Amino acid sequence: MAVTSIEIKERGPYAGGMSYGDVGAFEQLDGTVHFAVDPSDPANSLITDLELAPKNAAGLVEFSTDFRIVRPVDLDKGSHKLFFDVVNRGNPASLYMINGAPSNDRTSPGDGFLMRRGYTQVWCGWQHDVPQEPGFLRVDVPNATGISGRIAVTFQPNEAATTQMLSDRGHLPYPANSLDQPDAELTVQEYDGGPATVISRSDWAFGKLENGNFTPDASHIGMAKGFEPGKVYRCIYTTATAPVIGLGLAGVRDLISHLRYSTSRDNPCAGDIQHTLAFGASQSGRFLRQMLYLAMNQDENDQIVFDGIIAHIAGGRRGEFNQRFGQPSNLVKASTGAVFPFADIDQTDPETGRTDGLLSRLTARAKLPKIILTNSSSEYWSGHAALTHIDATGSKDIRPADSVRIYHFSGTHHPPGGLPLEHIHPVLGSGVHSFNWVDYRPLMRAALVNLDAWVTKGTTPPDSNHPRLDDGTAVPSESLKSSFQAFPEFGFPDHVRHLDRLDFGPDEGVTENLPPLIGKPYPALVPNVDADGNDVAGIRLPDVAAPLATVTGWNLRHPDTGGPGQTHQLLGSTVPFAFTKQERQGNSDPRPSIEERYASKEDYLDRVEGVARDLVTERYMLEEDVPRVGQTASEQYDLLESQVKQAQPAGD
């Protein structure tokens, strides 16, 4: 086993000792896991630069990570199942995505959904560059020795600035190995993927430019004329810092294997765990796709690590999780996380001649878990989710492996939506439209229950449900322009996101070509829409099947944040229908008004309940979530009705 010790630093009641149904109270353990891995072990052969890391006297590479375990106090009352939540930039995701915890407190137990089901929940750090702030879980890995090379950092500011940190979202940057670097290059594009213009080297420098004062700094760049909001900048420079970031993948593999199989005294789960499930959302879902691709669901003792995996809102991408100078948090178009393969089964890219599949290595080794891939509409518009089930030519549907289900959460955007309607995001900027209000968490909870039953009882989940070519529900994104532009002031992206074939060089873990060589784009396919502009394919919540609005997986950047006509990468739209026929006609809106659709609020809520109960019958929703969905629908209706009343002149 690669785990050398587990150091528990804190132990105490979870959530103030709250009791959860028949399972009872939970306890929380926090600490550090220490590892030592063998570079010569075949299980570690795909970890980039592992052989260049410092080794101990036994020839092993040492590293450590933060961990947290929340488990039943009485393990006999638990389910004997381990639920691993891949942290997103150091933060838990499942308590927000599944338990309904507040988005600003993702360690809150929420409604206790996972606790009531008796899971032992585990988190650990896997990302090396997470800010060193309290509460974040991170991994501490060694640097490969004797390495320097080129790195590309891309950023798109939402407001004017004269200084930019060389990292994503405040993460730890790769410092330039010198401040001079005459061959360093800064380019600017009007939009991601557009033509690049080189900015003169004399116009910018490594350092901070604040209040007219310049301070040299290897982790920032400054430019007197400033970085313009909405434009896309890319800085290519040389660094000599090369953390072996693929050890984050090994740490997850080895910790879960240790908790599951080890009988050692330091294993807090010894003898308890019978099944293991993993959940990852967004970056964390892409991490799980990378883990699958590298066959790291197999430990050093040839044992399976996870029995079941949910990779949520990952689209067709992976990430820079095993790359020299990798940036695990970035979402840029020109990334090694956006390269072939995308689908789970083997296929051949006709342009490159390469044959591969996400699960090819694991299939050969017979270590496949059960897998559920879930995506919002945003992943089709900007995350290339269609390539997980449509071939690289865009000409035929792909049947996934028997161990895989693929679900599209129709009419949703990247995070769970909700009220109030807002168009300003604290990190991602402003949208032209209010952001998408569809809360897909009821579908997420059912997906987990279905995965659990698949793993533990052999109960097969519902068939995959997503856009398809053979029934016309998957279409080129550009083909929907006229559909959306038929709605008053709705608009459509000036530059629809597409994915190019990218060639970074022959070594998968090393970017030899920076910028990459660009080949023919892959097809950009998205869900087709109905006359209201709502997705026709996928699992349709009442928000889509009994709608009050057009809800999309895309939104246009507000001109205040620059880049007008560009789409937000992660955020969608809610554009309500007119409430009355008179209002609709006054706006020349072809979408029927709410009063034309429903005889009353009661009629509307009856429709909502009918849709929800159909989803329960189909096993896409749990019975316990039907009232929750109805309450959300009631609040949405009341909001739109109140806006009409507020707009009426006094005396009407």
N, C-alpha and C positions, 0 to 999 in steps of 0.2 A: 504493500500500500504506500502511496506517495505522501500521505498525511503522516507527519512525524509527531505532532502533538496538537491538542486542542486546549487553548488557554481561556477558561471562562473568567471574565473580569467582573461581570455584574450578573446578579440573579435575583429575581423578585417577581411579585404578582404582576400579571398582565392586565391592563385596563382596570386597575384598582381592585382586582380580584373578582370582577364581574363573572357571573355564572351564565353559561350558554347551554340551555336546554338540558338534555340528558347527559351531556358531556361534562358539564360543570365548569370549574374555573381553569384558567390557563396560567402558565408561568413563562417569563421571558428570560432568555439567556443571551448575553452579549459577550463577545470576546474576539480572539484572534486565532486563526488556524495557521499552522506552520507546515510547509511542504518541502520535499526534496525529490526532484524528478531526475530520471536517468536519460540523458540525451541519446544514448544508444538503444533505448527500448523502442521497438517498432511502434508502440502506441503513441510515442512522442515525435515520430519522424517528420510530421508535417508542421511542427511548430517552428515558425521562421526565426532564424538566428539563435536557436537554443544552443547549438554547439559552440557559439561564440560568447556565451554568458560565463561569468566566473563560476568556478566549481569548488566544492569543498574537498576535503582530503579523500573522500570516497568517490570523487568524480561526479557528484550530483549537484544540480542547480537548485539553490534554495530560494524560496519566496514565501510571502505570507499574505493573508487577507483578513479583513474584518468579516464577522459573521453575526447573525442574529437568529435565534430559534424561539418560536412561540409554540408551546405544546401543552396538551392537557396535563393538569397536575396529576390526575389519576390516569395513567396510560391505558389501563384496562378499559376505561370508558371511551377512549379514542377510537379512531377508525383503523389504526395501524397503517396509515397511508401518509407518505411524506409529500407535501405540496411545496415545490420550489418556485419562488417568484424571482425571476431574473431582474435585478434592480435596473432602473432606467436612470443613467447618469448619477448613480449612487443612491437613488431613491426607490422605495418600494412602489409597485404599480398595482398589484392585485387588490389591495384594500380599497383603492379608489375605483378600479375597473370592475371589480366583482362585488365587493362588500358595500359600495356606494359611499365610501368615506369622502369627506370634503376634498376638493382638489388642492386646497392650501394646507391640508393636514393629512398627508398620505400614510401616516403611521397610525391613524385612528382606526379602531375596529369597525367603524361603520355600523351596519346592521347585524354583524356577526355571522354572516352567511357561511364563511369558511370554518368558523369555530363550531357552529352548530353541527357541522358535518364531521367534526372530530379530527380534522387534519392537523398533523404536525407541520407547521409552516416554517420554511427556512429561507433566509436571504444571505448572500455574501457578496463582497466586492469582487468585481472582475475587471474594472476599468482603471487603468493606471493614472489617467490625467484628471480624475475628478477633483474639484477644488477641496482643499484640506479644511473643511468646515465641519462643525459639530453635526452629527446625525447622518452624514454621508458615509456610505460603505464603499471602500476602495481597496484595490490590490496594490501591494508593494512588490515590484518586480525589479530584477537587476537590469543594467544596461549591457548590451552587447559591446564587447571591447574592440577597439581599433576600427571603428566604422564612422564614416562621414558620408554625406550624400545630399541629394536635392530633395526638397519637399515643396509641395504646393498647398498654400492656405488660401481658401476662397471665402469671401464674406460679402454680404449685401446689407448695408446699413439702412435703418428705417428713419434716421435723422442725420442731419449734417454733422460731420466731425472732422477734426484734423489729426486724430490719433486712432489707431486700431491695434488691439492686441492680436498677436499671431496665434489665435486659437478660436474655437467655437464656444460661444456662450460662457466665456470666462473660465474655461478649463485651462489646465496647466499647459503652456505653450512649449514648442520646440524652439529654444533660442538659436539665433544665428551664431555660427561658430566664429564669425568676425563681423565687425561693424562696417567694414569697407565693402567687400563683395561687389566689385564692379560688374560681375556677370549676373547678379541678382536682377530679377525682372518683375515689374508690376504692370499688369494689364487691366483694362476696363472694358466691360461689355454693357450694352443697353439692357440686355436680358440674358438669363442663363442659357448658354448655348449659342448666343449671337456672335457676330464678328468681334474679335478682340483687337483693341488698340493699345500699343505699348506706350506707357507713360515714361517720359524721359527720366533716366536714372538721376539726373541732377535735381529733379522736382521732388524727390522723396528720400527718406533716410531711415535707418534703424534707430528708433528712439521715440520719445514722447514730445509732442508739440502742444503745450497747454498755456493759454493766456499769452501767447507770443513767445514763450520761453521754450527752447529745445533742450531736452536732456537725452543723451545717448542711452539706448537700452536695447539689448539683444532680443527682447521678447515683444517689441512693439515696432510699428512703422508710423512715421509722421509725414504729413504733406501739407504745406502752407496753403495751397489752394483748396484743400479739403476733399473729403470723400462725400460724394453726393448720394442722398437717399434714393433707394430703388435701383441704383446701378450695381453691377456685379464686378468685384475686384478680385484679382488672383495674384498673389505674390509667390514667386518661385525663388528659393534661396537655399543655401547650404547650411546644414546643421550637423553636429557631431554627437547629438544625444539620440540613442537608439535603444529605448526600453524594449525588452522582449515581451511584447504585449500579448502574444498568443498564450502566454502562461495563464492569462485570465480564463481562457477556455479550459486549460488543464486543471485549474483550481476548482472550477465548478464540477468538472467530471470527478475529480478525486475526492472532494468533500462529500458529494452525494453518495458516491460509492462507499466511502468510509462509514457514513451514517447508516447506510443500508446493510452493509455486510460485516463490518468489523465487530469483533467481540471484545475489543480492548477496553480497559477500564475508563479511558478518557472519552469514549464515545457516549454522549448523552442519550443516544437513541438505540443503544445496543439491545438486540433481541426484540425490538418492537416493530420495525418497519417491514411490511410485506409487499407494498407497492409504492411506486414513486411516479409523481406527475410533475411536469414543468409547465410554467406559464410565462410568456414574455410578450410585452406590448411595444410596438413601434421599434425603437432601437433595440429593445430587449428581444422582440420577436425576430428581428434580423440576426441577432446574436445566436438564437436557437437554430435558425436556418444555416448559419455558418458552422455551428457545432455539428449539425447533421451532415453537412457537406464534407467536413473533415473527418467524419466517422468517429467523432469523439463521444458517441453514445456507447462506446466500448472502452472499458478501463484497462489498466495495465495487466490485470489478471484475466482478461478476456471475458469479463462479465458485463451484462447490460446495465446501463446506468439508469435511464428513464424508461418506464413502461409506456408512458403517454406524454404527448407534448401538444400544447396549444401555442402556435405562433400567430399572434394577433397584430393586425394592421402593419404587417411587414412588407406587403406587396410582393413583388418579384425580386426584391433586393436582398443582399446580405450586408456586409459592412467591412470597415477597415479594422478588423478584430484580430488579424494575424499577419500584419503587414509591417515591414520595416518603415519607421516614421509614420505609422498609421494614426489616424485621427478618428477614434471610434464614434465621436458625436456628430461628425459632419453629415450633411445631406446633399452635398453638391452633386451636380450631374456627372462631372468627370471624376468618378471615384471607382476604385477597385471593387467597391461593394455593388456596383451596377453592371457587372459583366456576366456573361453566360457561364453556367446554366441557370435557368429560372424555374423550370418544371422539375418535378420529382423523378420522372422516368427519363431514361436515356433518349436523347434525340440528337440529330445532326444539324448544326447550323450550316445551311448551304453556302453562305457567303465566306465562311472561314474554313469549312470542312471539319470543324471540331465536333466530336461526339462526347456528350457528358450528360449527367443528370444529378440533381441535388442529392439523391439517395443512392447513387451508384456504388460508392464504397461500402456503405452500411448494408446494402442488399447483398453484396458479395460476401460479407462477413456474418450475415444472418443475425444482425443486431438491430433490426428495425423496431422502433416503437410504433404505437398507434399515434397518428398525427392528425390534428385538426388545424387547418389554416383558415383564419377569418379575416375579412377585409372590409373596410368601409368604402364608400364611393370615392373618397379622396385617393385611395391607393390605386384606383383605376385611372384617375385623371393625372396623377403625378408620381405614383409608385410602381406603375407597370405591372399591376396585379394580373392583368389578362394573360401575361406570358407564363403564369403558373399553370394555365389550363388551355392555352392556345399555342400552336407551334410557332417557331421563330419566323416563319414566312407570313403568319397571319391568315393562313388559308384553311386550317382545319382545327377542330377541337381535339384536345388530348384527354384521354381517359386516365385519371390518376391511378396510382397503385391501389391495391385493395386495402392497404393499411392507411390510406389518406382520405380525408374529407376536406372539401373546399367550400366555404360559405361566404357569400356576399351579403353584407348587412345593407340592404337597399336604402338609398336616399340618406345615408349618414355621412358624417365627416370624421376626421381622424380621432379626436377625443369624443367621449360621450357628450352629447349636447344637453341643453336645458335652458331654463328661464333664470333671470330676465333676458330678453333679447338684447344683445350687445353687438357692436361692430368694432370695438377696440380690444385688442389682446395685449397684455402687458409686455410680452416678449416678441410676438410675431407681427405686431403692427395693426393697422386698421384695414377694414374691408369696406367696399362700396355698399354691400348689403349686410344686414344683420347676420351673425354667424348661425350655423345650423343648430336647430334646437332638438334634434332627435336623440333621445337617450337610448342607446342600444344595449345597455347593461342587462336587461332581461334576457336578451339573446345570448349574451356572454355567459350568464349563469347556467342557462340550459345546455350550452355547449360543454361546459365543464362537467355537469352531471352526466351528459351523454358519453364523454370521454371516460369518466370514472367507470361507468357501467360497461363500456367496451373493454377496458383493461381488466376489471375485476370479475366480471360475469360473462364476458363474451357477447354482450348484447350489442349488436351492430347499430350505429347511430343512423339518423336519416341520411339519405343520399346527398351527395354534393348538390349545391344550389347556387348557381352563379350565371352570369351572362354567357351565351353560347353563339357560335356562328351559325349552327345548323337550324336554329329557330329565329334568327334575326335579332336576338336580344343583345348581341355584342356588335358594335359598329365603330367605324373610325370616328375619332373625336371631332374632327372637322365637319363631319356630316350633320352634326347637331346644331350648327351655327344658326340656321334659319329657324329652328324650333325655339331656341331661347330668345332670339332677337324679335320674335313675334310678340313677346311680352313687353309692355311699356317699361322703358328705361332699365331693362334687365342687363343687356350687354352680352359680350362673349369675349373670351381671351384673344388678344392680338397674336399671341404666340402660344399655341397649345404645346404643352410639354411632350417631348418625345425622347426616346433613348437611342443614342448612337452606339454602334459597335465600337468599343474602345480597346486599343492595343497599348498596354503599359510595358510590354516586353515579355520574354519567354518565361521568366521566373515569377510564379504566382504571388510570392510574398515580397517581391522587390519591384519598385516602380522604376524601370530603366528608362522609359520614355515619359518625360514630363515637359510640356503637356503630352497626353497620350495621342497616338495616331488615331484619327477618327475615320470610321468606315460608314457603311450604309446604315441608316436608322432602322430600328425594329418597328413593326407596326404599332401605332398608338390606338388601342381599342378600349372602349368604355361602354358602360351599360346604355342601351337604347332607352328612350323616354317616351312617356305617353303625352296626350294633348295638354296636360298640366305641367309638363317638364319634369315629371317624377320618374324614377327608374322603374322599368317594367320587369326586370329580372331580380333574382335573389330573394332573400327572406324579407318580406314587406311588413313592417310594423304598421299599426294603425295610422301613424303619421304619414305613411305613403299610400296605404290601401283605403283609408278614409280620411283624406287630407284636409287641412286648413290652409295649406301653403305649398308652394314649390320649394322642395328641399333638395339641395345639391351637395356634391362633394367638392365643389370648386367655388371660389369667390375671387373677385378682382381686388387688387391692391387699391386702397384709397389714394387719390393723388397727393394727399398730405404726406404720405410716407414714400413718395416717389414710385417710379415704375408703373405709371398708369397703363392699364391694359394687360398687365402681367397678372398671373394667378398667385394666390397664396398656395404654398406647397402643402399645407396641412389642414386648411380651414375651408369649410363650405358655407352655403348660404341658406337663409330662410327668407322667402319673399311671400308674405301672406296674400291670400286672395282678397279681393274686395269683399266687405261684409255684406253689402247690399247690391242689388241689381242696378240701382241708380248710380252708385259709386262706380261700379264696373263699367257701365256704359259711358260715364263721364271720363273715365281713364282710357277708353277704347281697349279694354283688357279682354282678350278672347277667353280667358279662364272663367268658368262660371263662378259666381259669387257664393259665399257661404250660405246665404239665405235661399239661393237657388238649388243648393245641394242637399240641404237638411231642413226639415220642417220646423225644427226647434232644437234647443240644446239637448233635450232628452233623446230626440231622434238621432242626433249625432253620437251621443254617448252609447246608445244601443248599438250603433254601427261599430263603434270602437270595441265594445265588448265582444261582439260577434267575431271580429277579426282576431282579437286576442285569444278567444277560445278555440278558433280554428288553428292558431299557432300552437296552442297547448296540445291539441289532438295530433298535430304533426310532429310533436316533440321539439319544436324550436323555442318554446317558452314553457316556464313552469307555472303551475296553477297558482302558486303563492304570489306571483307577480302580476296577475290579472288586475287586482284592485289598484296596484301601484300605477299600472299603465292607464287605467281609467281616471285616476286622480290627476295624472299629468295632463291628459287630454282635456279634462274639465278646466284646469288652470289655463291652458292655452286658449281655449274658447273664450273664457272670461276676459283674458287680456285683450283679445282682438275686439270683442264686443265693447269693452270699456273704452277703447280708442275711438270707436265710432261715436259713442255717447259724448266723449270729451270734445269731439270735432263738431258736434251739432250746435248751431247758434242758440242762444238763450231763448226760451219760449217755444222752441220746437217740440 
